[in-house]
Amino acid sequence: MIRAVLTEIGIFLIPFVLYVLFLLATQKGVAESTSWPARVVLKLLISAFVLVIVSLLLLAHFSGAAPTATYTPAHIENGKLVPGQNK
């Protein structure tokens, strides 16, 4: 669970990291408030949210078992635990 949360946080931070790299490449001050106008921050926030939403939709669509799969729960056979599986 923590890996999924950290992945989404990383995806959220991508636009901000790219903007910092842009500021460094153009030799503008990263810590200066003039480099972070409200309009730019709003665009970065919107793009970050769009990236997170797209990544969550892709995760929901492409992860997990097939919709027609039947889940067999974990059970014990011959004294050994057989893990659950999708068939």
N, CA, C and O atoms as a printed pandas DataFrame, in Angstrom:
     atom_number atom_name residue_name chain_id  residue_number  x_coord  y_coord  z_coord
0              1         N          MET        A               1    0.822   -1.194    0.000
1              2        CA          MET        A               1    0.000    0.000    0.000
2              3         C          MET        A               1    0.865    1.256    0.000
3              4         O          MET        A               1    0.559    2.229   -0.690
4              5         N          ILE        A               2    1.944    1.231    0.775
5              6        CA          ILE        A               2    2.790    2.414    0.852
6              7         C          ILE        A               2    3.463    2.687   -0.490
7              8         O          ILE        A               2    3.702    3.844   -0.837
8              9         N          ARG        A               3    3.774    1.626   -1.251
9             10        CA          ARG        A               3    4.395    1.819   -2.555
10            11         C          ARG        A               3    3.433    2.526   -3.505
11            12         O          ARG        A               3    3.850    3.396   -4.269
12            13         N          ALA        A               4    2.167    2.168   -3.469
13            14        CA          ALA        A               4    1.176    2.820   -4.331
14            15         C          ALA        A               4    1.031    4.296   -3.978
15            16         O          ALA        A               4    0.934    5.143   -4.867
16            17         N          VAL        A               5    1.017    4.604   -2.692
17            18        CA          VAL        A               5    0.887    5.998   -2.259
18            19         C          VAL        A               5    2.124    6.796   -2.669
19            20         O          VAL        A               5    2.006    7.911   -3.177
20            21         N          LEU        A               6    3.305    6.229   -2.448
21            22        CA          LEU        A               6    4.531    6.928   -2.825
22            23         C          LEU        A               6    4.636    7.109   -4.340
23            24         O          LEU        A               6    5.168    8.114   -4.810
24            25         N          THR        A               7    4.137    6.151   -5.093
25            26        CA          THR        A               7    4.128    6.275   -6.548
26            27         C          THR        A               7    3.246    7.435   -6.977
27            28         O          THR        A               7    3.638    8.224   -7.836
28            29         N          GLU        A               8    2.075    7.548   -6.399
29            30        CA          GLU        A               8    1.171    8.643   -6.756
30            31         C          GLU        A               8    1.734    9.993   -6.329
31            32         O          GLU        A               8    1.565   10.982   -7.041
32            33         N          ILE        A               9    2.394   10.049   -5.190
33            34        CA          ILE        A               9    3.031   11.296   -4.761
34            35         C          ILE        A               9    4.144   11.669   -5.735
35            36         O          ILE        A               9    4.296   12.837   -6.093
36            37         N          GLY        A              10    4.918   10.679   -6.161
37            38        CA          GLY        A              10    5.970   10.931   -7.146
38            39         C          GLY        A              10    5.405   11.431   -8.455
39            40         O          GLY        A              10    5.963   12.350   -9.055
40            41         N          ILE        A              11    4.315   10.851   -8.909
41            42        CA          ILE        A              11    3.672   11.296  -10.151
42            43         C          ILE        A              11    3.149   12.724   -9.986
43            44         O          ILE        A              11    3.227   13.525  -10.917
44            45         N          PHE        A              12    2.621   13.040   -8.813
45            46        CA          PHE        A              12    2.133   14.399   -8.553
46            47         C          PHE        A              12    3.271   15.416   -8.618
47            48         O          PHE        A              12    3.064   16.544   -9.065
48            49         N          LEU        A              13    4.452   15.033   -8.182
49            50        CA          LEU        A              13    5.578   15.970   -8.124
50            51         C          LEU        A              13    6.288   16.169   -9.463
51            52         O          LEU        A              13    7.112   17.076   -9.580
52            53         N          ILE        A              14    5.998   15.354  -10.467
53            54        CA          ILE        A              14    6.691   15.436  -11.757
54            55         C          ILE        A              14    6.626   16.836  -12.374
55            56         O          ILE        A              14    7.676   17.340  -12.770
56            57         N          PRO        A              15    5.474   17.497  -12.483
57            58        CA          PRO        A              15    5.459   18.832  -13.093
58            59         C          PRO        A              15    6.309   19.847  -12.328
59            60         O          PRO        A              15    6.948   20.705  -12.936
60            61         N          PHE        A              16    6.316   19.753  -11.006
61            62        CA          PHE        A              16    7.090   20.689  -10.206
62            63         C          PHE        A              16    8.592   20.465  -10.390
63            64         O          PHE        A              16    9.362   21.423  -10.467
64            65         N          VAL        A              17    8.996   19.217  -10.459
65            66        CA          VAL        A              17   10.412   18.903  -10.684
66            67         C          VAL        A              17   10.846   19.394  -12.061
67            68         O          VAL        A              17   11.934   19.949  -12.210
68            69         N          LEU        A              18    9.996   19.191  -13.067
69            70        CA          LEU        A              18   10.324   19.666  -14.410
70            71         C          LEU        A              18   10.440   21.186  -14.448
71            72         O          LEU        A              18   11.302   21.726  -15.141
72            73         N          TYR        A              19    9.578   21.876  -13.709
73            74        CA          TYR        A              19    9.652   23.337  -13.667
74            75         C          TYR        A              19   10.919   23.802  -12.959
75            76         O          TYR        A              19   11.543   24.775  -13.382
76            77         N          VAL        A              20   11.302   23.121  -11.896
77            78        CA          VAL        A              20   12.552   23.468  -11.202
78            79         C          VAL        A              20   13.737   23.242  -12.141
79            80         O          VAL        A              20   14.649   24.068  -12.184
80            81         N          LEU        A              21   13.740   22.142  -12.889
81            82        CA          LEU        A              21   14.814   21.900  -13.848
82            83         C          LEU        A              21   14.835   22.978  -14.925
83            84         O          LEU        A              21   15.907   23.401  -15.359
84            85         N          PHE        A              22   13.650   23.430  -15.361
85            86        CA          PHE        A              22   13.579   24.520  -16.326
86            87         C          PHE        A              22   14.183   25.797  -15.743
87            88         O          PHE        A              22   14.939   26.496  -16.417
88            89         N          LEU        A              23   13.846   26.096  -14.492
89            90        CA          LEU        A              23   14.399   27.291  -13.852
90            91         C          LEU        A              23   15.914   27.192  -13.715
91            92         O          LEU        A              23   16.623   28.180  -13.905
92            93         N          LEU        A              24   16.400   26.021  -13.392
93            94        CA          LEU        A              24   17.847   25.840  -13.283
94            95         C          LEU        A              24   18.532   25.972  -14.646
95            96         O          LEU        A              24   19.620   26.539  -14.744
96            97         N          ALA        A              25   17.895   25.451  -15.690
97            98        CA          ALA        A              25   18.485   25.521  -17.029
98            99         C          ALA        A              25   18.515   26.949  -17.557
99           100         O          ALA        A              25   19.435   27.323  -18.285
100          101         N          THR        A              26   17.516   27.748  -17.196
101          102        CA          THR        A              26   17.480   29.137  -17.650
102          103         C          THR        A              26   18.192   30.071  -16.680
103          104         O          THR        A              26   18.192   31.287  -16.873
104          105         N          GLN        A              27   18.781   29.522  -15.666
105          106        CA          GLN        A              27   19.560   30.250  -14.659
106          107         C          GLN        A              27   18.744   31.328  -13.956
107          108         O          GLN        A              27   19.245   32.411  -13.656
108          109         N          LYS        A              28   17.491   31.014  -13.704
109          110        CA          LYS        A              28   16.647   31.895  -12.902
110          111         C          LYS        A              28   16.624   31.351  -11.482
111          112         O          LYS        A              28   16.839   30.158  -11.270
112          113         N          GLY        A              29   16.373   32.194  -10.535
113          114        CA          GLY        A              29   16.376   31.775   -9.142
114          115         C          GLY        A              29   15.206   30.876   -8.807
115          116         O          GLY        A              29   14.051   31.269   -8.971
116          117         N          VAL        A              30   15.494   29.681   -8.343
117          118        CA          VAL        A              30   14.435   28.741   -7.971
118          119         C          VAL        A              30   13.723   29.209   -6.716
119          120         O          VAL        A              30   12.512   29.027   -6.590
120          121         N          ALA        A              31   14.446   29.802   -5.796
121          122        CA          ALA        A              31   13.857   30.209   -4.522
122          123         C          ALA        A              31   13.222   31.594   -4.581
123          124         O          ALA        A              31   12.599   32.024   -3.610
124          125         N          GLU        A              32   13.368   32.295   -5.692
125          126        CA          GLU        A              32   12.782   33.632   -5.792
126          127         C          GLU        A              32   11.275   33.531   -6.016
127          128         O          GLU        A              32   10.804   32.682   -6.773
128          129         N          SER        A              33   10.543   34.392   -5.362
129          130        CA          SER        A              33    9.083   34.357   -5.492
130          131         C          SER        A              33    8.627   34.795   -6.877
131          132         O          SER        A              33    7.524   34.448   -7.299
132          133         N          THR        A              34    9.454   35.551   -7.589
133          134        CA          THR        A              34    9.071   35.969   -8.940
134          135         C          THR        A              34    9.107   34.800   -9.924
135          136         O          THR        A              34    8.511   34.881  -10.997
136          137         N          SER        A              35    9.794   33.723   -9.573
137          138        CA          SER        A              35    9.848   32.544  -10.432
138          139         C          SER        A              35    8.629   31.651  -10.251
139          140         O          SER        A              35    8.411   30.730  -11.038
140          141         N          TRP        A              36    7.836   31.914   -9.225
141          142        CA          TRP        A              36    6.678   31.078   -8.906
142          143         C          TRP        A              36    5.397   31.916   -8.851
143          144         O          TRP        A              36    4.756   31.980   -7.802
144          145         N          PRO        A              37    5.010   32.557   -9.960
145          146        CA          PRO        A              37    3.746   33.317   -9.918
146          147         C          PRO        A              37    2.554   32.376   -9.735
147          148         O          PRO        A              37    2.624   31.186  -10.044
148          149         N          ALA        A              38    1.479   32.935   -9.233
149          150        CA          ALA        A              38    0.286   32.128   -8.925
150          151         C          ALA        A              38   -0.246   31.417  -10.168
151          152         O          ALA        A              38   -0.721   30.285  -10.080
152          153         N          ARG        A              39   -0.172   32.067  -11.306
153          154        CA          ARG        A              39   -0.670   31.456  -12.549
154          155         C          ARG        A              39    0.118   30.200  -12.909
155          156         O          ARG        A              39   -0.464   29.199  -13.326
156          157         N          VAL        A              40    1.439   30.251  -12.749
157          158        CA          VAL        A              40    2.289   29.092  -13.055
158          159         C          VAL        A              40    2.034   27.972  -12.054
159          160         O          VAL        A              40    1.942   26.807  -12.439
160          161         N          VAL        A              41    1.920   28.311  -10.790
161          162        CA          VAL        A              41    1.658   27.301   -9.759
162          163         C          VAL        A              41    0.311   26.641   -9.999
163          164         O          VAL        A              41    0.179   25.430   -9.817
164          165         N          LEU        A              42   -0.690   27.410  -10.402
165          166        CA          LEU        A              42   -2.004   26.846  -10.698
166          167         C          LEU        A              42   -1.925   25.881  -11.881
167          168         O          LEU        A              42   -2.531   24.811  -11.846
168          169         N          LYS        A              43   -1.189   26.248  -12.918
169          170        CA          LYS        A              43   -1.011   25.347  -14.061
170          171         C          LYS        A              43   -0.273   24.073  -13.655
171          172         O          LYS        A              43   -0.610   22.982  -14.116
172          173         N          LEU        A              44    0.725   24.213  -12.799
173          174        CA          LEU        A              44    1.450   23.036  -12.313
174          175         C          LEU        A              44    0.543   22.136  -11.485
175          176         O          LEU        A              44    0.603   20.913  -11.616
176          177         N          LEU        A              45   -0.289   22.717  -10.641
177          178        CA          LEU        A              45   -1.225   21.930   -9.832
178          179         C          LEU        A              45   -2.234   21.194  -10.708
179          180         O          LEU        A              45   -2.511   20.015  -10.486
180          181         N          ILE        A              46   -2.778   21.884  -11.696
181          182        CA          ILE        A              46   -3.747   21.239  -12.582
182          183         C          ILE        A              46   -3.106   20.092  -13.344
183          184         O          ILE        A              46   -3.686   19.011  -13.449
184          185         N          SER        A              47   -1.909   20.323  -13.877
185          186        CA          SER        A              47   -1.243   19.247  -14.615
186          187         C          SER        A              47   -0.874   18.086  -13.690
187          188         O          SER        A              47   -0.919   16.929  -14.106
188          189         N          ALA        A              48   -0.510   18.382  -12.445
189          190        CA          ALA        A              48   -0.192   17.316  -11.495
190          191         C          ALA        A              48   -1.433   16.481  -11.185
191          192         O          ALA        A              48   -1.357   15.253  -11.146
192          193         N          PHE        A              49   -2.569   17.135  -10.966
193          194        CA          PHE        A              49   -3.804   16.398  -10.696
194          195         C          PHE        A              49   -4.236   15.571  -11.896
195          196         O          PHE        A              49   -4.715   14.449  -11.734
196          197         N          VAL        A              50   -4.072   16.112  -13.101
197          198        CA          VAL        A              50   -4.420   15.362  -14.305
198          199         C          VAL        A              50   -3.535   14.116  -14.419
199          200         O          VAL        A              50   -4.026   13.035  -14.742
200          201         N          LEU        A              51   -2.237   14.266  -14.156
201          202        CA          LEU        A              51   -1.341   13.103  -14.205
202          203         C          LEU        A              51   -1.742   12.037  -13.190
203          204         O          LEU        A              51   -1.733   10.848  -13.508
204          205         N          VAL        A              52   -2.089   12.443  -11.984
205          206        CA          VAL        A              52   -2.488   11.485  -10.947
206          207         C          VAL        A              52   -3.781   10.782  -11.336
207          208         O          VAL        A              52   -3.897    9.568  -11.171
208          209         N          ILE        A              53   -4.749   11.525  -11.848
209          210        CA          ILE        A              53   -6.021   10.916  -12.240
210          211         C          ILE        A              53   -5.816    9.925  -13.375
211          212         O          ILE        A              53   -6.374    8.827  -13.356
212          213         N          VAL        A              54   -5.013   10.312  -14.367
213          214        CA          VAL        A              54   -4.732    9.401  -15.485
214          215         C          VAL        A              54   -4.016    8.149  -14.992
215          216         O          VAL        A              54   -4.333    7.041  -15.426
216          217         N          SER        A              55   -3.057    8.317  -14.092
217          218        CA          SER        A              55   -2.328    7.143  -13.587
218          219         C          SER        A              55   -3.242    6.219  -12.782
219          220         O          SER        A              55   -3.109    4.998  -12.863
220          221         N          LEU        A              56   -4.167    6.786  -12.007
221          222        CA          LEU        A              56   -5.105    5.952  -11.254
222          223         C          LEU        A              56   -6.063    5.217  -12.189
223          224         O          LEU        A              56   -6.384    4.052  -11.955
224          225         N          LEU        A              57   -6.520    5.886  -13.241
225          226        CA          LEU        A              57   -7.393    5.225  -14.210
226          227         C          LEU        A              57   -6.659    4.089  -14.927
227          228         O          LEU        A              57   -7.219    3.010  -15.121
228          229         N          LEU        A              58   -5.418    4.333  -15.317
229          230        CA          LEU        A              58   -4.638    3.285  -15.975
230          231         C          LEU        A              58   -4.364    2.125  -15.023
231          232         O          LEU        A              58   -4.401    0.966  -15.436
232          233         N          LEU        A              59   -4.094    2.421  -13.774
233          234        CA          LEU        A              59   -3.869    1.371  -12.785
234          235         C          LEU        A              59   -5.124    0.519  -12.604
235          236         O          LEU        A              59   -5.040   -0.707  -12.539
236          237         N          ALA        A              60   -6.276    1.162  -12.523
237          238        CA          ALA        A              60   -7.524    0.418  -12.349
238          239         C          ALA        A              60   -7.851   -0.412  -13.581
239          240         O          ALA        A              60   -8.409   -1.504  -13.469
240          241         N          HIS        A              61   -7.509    0.100  -14.743
241          242        CA          HIS        A              61   -7.857   -0.598  -15.982
242          243         C          HIS        A              61   -6.932   -1.781  -16.270
243          244         O          HIS        A              61   -7.393   -2.827  -16.726
244          245         N          PHE        A              62   -5.643   -1.626  -16.009
245          246        CA          PHE        A              62   -4.678   -2.632  -16.427
246          247         C          PHE        A              62   -4.175   -3.543  -15.309
247          248         O          PHE        A              62   -3.376   -4.439  -15.581
248          249         N          SER        A              63   -4.608   -3.352  -14.074
249          250        CA          SER        A              63   -4.137   -4.220  -12.991
250          251         C          SER        A              63   -5.254   -5.173  -12.576
251          252         O          SER        A              63   -6.424   -4.970  -12.901
252          253         N          GLY        A              64   -4.871   -6.188  -11.870
253          254        CA          GLY        A              64   -5.852   -7.143  -11.389
254          255         C          GLY        A              64   -6.127   -8.253  -12.380
255          256         O          GLY        A              64   -5.482   -8.347  -13.424
256          257         N          ALA        A              65   -7.065   -9.071  -12.053
257          258        CA          ALA        A              65   -7.417  -10.224  -12.883
258          259         C          ALA        A              65   -8.384   -9.804  -13.976
259          260         O          ALA        A              65   -8.949   -8.711  -13.952
260          261         N          ALA        A              66   -8.555  -10.690  -14.920
261          262        CA          ALA        A              66   -9.511  -10.445  -16.003
262          263         C          ALA        A              66  -10.933  -10.402  -15.440
263          264         O          ALA        A              66  -11.216  -11.051  -14.433
264          265         N          PRO        A              67  -11.811   -9.660  -16.066
265          266        CA          PRO        A              67  -13.189   -9.559  -15.555
266          267         C          PRO        A              67  -13.918  -10.903  -15.527
267          268         O          PRO        A              67  -14.845  -11.081  -14.737
268          269         N          THR        A              68  -13.516  -11.841  -16.368
269          270        CA          THR        A              68  -14.186  -13.141  -16.406
270          271         C          THR        A              68  -13.536  -14.177  -15.497
271          272         O          THR        A              68  -13.979  -15.324  -15.446
272          273         N          ALA        A              69  -12.489  -13.778  -14.781
273          274        CA          ALA        A              69  -11.769  -14.730  -13.928
274          275         C          ALA        A              69  -12.598  -15.087  -12.695
275          276         O          ALA        A              69  -13.382  -14.282  -12.194
276          277         N          THR        A              70  -12.403  -16.301  -12.229
277          278        CA          THR        A              70  -13.064  -16.784  -11.019
278          279         C          THR        A              70  -12.013  -16.926   -9.937
279          280         O          THR        A              70  -10.987  -17.574  -10.139
280          281         N          TYR        A              71  -12.268  -16.324   -8.791
281          282        CA          TYR        A              71  -11.312  -16.371   -7.687
282          283         C          TYR        A              71  -11.558  -17.608   -6.843
283          284         O          TYR        A              71  -12.685  -17.891   -6.437
284          285         N          THR        A              72  -10.478  -18.343   -6.585
285          286        CA          THR        A              72  -10.511  -19.482   -5.677
286          287         C          THR        A              72   -9.760  -19.071   -4.416
287          288         O          THR        A              72   -8.559  -18.811   -4.486
288          289         N          PRO        A              73  -10.424  -19.004   -3.269
289          290        CA          PRO        A              73   -9.745  -18.542   -2.055
290          291         C          PRO        A              73   -8.682  -19.535   -1.584
291          292         O          PRO        A              73   -8.664  -20.697   -1.989
292          293         N          ALA        A              74   -7.806  -19.045   -0.725
293          294        CA          ALA        A              74   -6.767  -19.897   -0.155
294          295         C          ALA        A              74   -7.420  -21.041    0.621
295          296         O          ALA        A              74   -8.447  -20.866    1.277
296          297         N          HIS        A              75   -6.796  -22.213    0.527
297          298        CA          HIS        A              75   -7.332  -23.379    1.230
298          299         C          HIS        A              75   -6.187  -24.341    1.531
299          300         O          HIS        A              75   -5.063  -24.162    1.062
300          301         N          ILE        A              76   -6.495  -25.351    2.314
301          302        CA          ILE        A              76   -5.480  -26.331    2.693
302          303         C          ILE        A              76   -5.747  -27.628    1.944
303          304         O          ILE        A              76   -6.851  -28.170    1.985
304          305         N          GLU        A              77   -4.710  -28.119    1.255
305          306        CA          GLU        A              77   -4.771  -29.400    0.556
306          307         C          GLU        A              77   -3.621  -30.265    1.051
307          308         O          GLU        A              77   -2.464  -29.846    1.026
308          309         N          ASN        A              78   -3.942  -31.464    1.497
309          310        CA          ASN        A              78   -2.929  -32.401    1.980
310          311         C          ASN        A              78   -2.019  -31.772    3.034
311          312         O          ASN        A              78   -0.815  -32.027    3.055
312          313         N          GLY        A              79   -2.599  -30.956    3.902
313          314        CA          GLY        A              79   -1.835  -30.354    4.988
314          315         C          GLY        A              79   -0.998  -29.157    4.572
315          316         O          GLY        A              79   -0.246  -28.631    5.393
316          317         N          LYS        A              80   -1.100  -28.707    3.325
317          318        CA          LYS        A              80   -0.317  -27.556    2.865
318          319         C          LYS        A              80   -1.267  -26.445    2.430
319          320         O          LYS        A              80   -2.332  -26.695    1.865
320          321         N          LEU        A              81   -0.852  -25.217    2.710
321          322        CA          LEU        A              81   -1.641  -24.052    2.355
322          323         C          LEU        A              81   -1.455  -23.773    0.857
323          324         O          LEU        A              81   -0.334  -23.597    0.381
324          325         N          VAL        A              82   -2.562  -23.739    0.135
325          326        CA          VAL        A              82   -2.560  -23.390   -1.285
326          327         C          VAL        A              82   -3.087  -21.960   -1.389
327          328         O          VAL        A              82   -4.224  -21.698   -0.996
328          329         N          PRO        A              83   -2.273  -21.020   -1.917
329          330        CA          PRO        A              83   -2.722  -19.637   -1.951
330          331         C          PRO        A              83   -3.910  -19.449   -2.892
331          332         O          PRO        A              83   -4.148  -20.253   -3.793
332          333         N          GLY        A              84   -4.639  -18.377   -2.660
333          334        CA          GLY        A              84   -5.771  -18.050   -3.522
334          335         C          GLY        A              84   -5.268  -17.712   -4.922
335          336         O          GLY        A              84   -4.143  -17.246   -5.101
336          337         N          GLN        A              85   -6.130  -17.957   -5.909
337          338        CA          GLN        A              85   -5.724  -17.698   -7.291
338          339         C          GLN        A              85   -6.935  -17.392   -8.142
339          340         O          GLN        A              85   -8.066  -17.753   -7.815
340          341         N          ASN        A              86   -6.663  -16.711   -9.250
341          342        CA          ASN        A              86   -7.702  -16.403  -10.227
342          343         C          ASN        A              86   -7.580  -17.380  -11.375
343          344         O          ASN        A              86   -6.486  -17.611  -11.891
344          345         N          LYS        A              87   -8.701  -17.953  -11.774
345          346        CA          LYS        A              87   -8.691  -18.910  -12.889
346          347         C          LYS        A              87   -9.591  -18.417  -13.986
347          348         O          LYS        A              87   -9.725  -19.076  -15.018
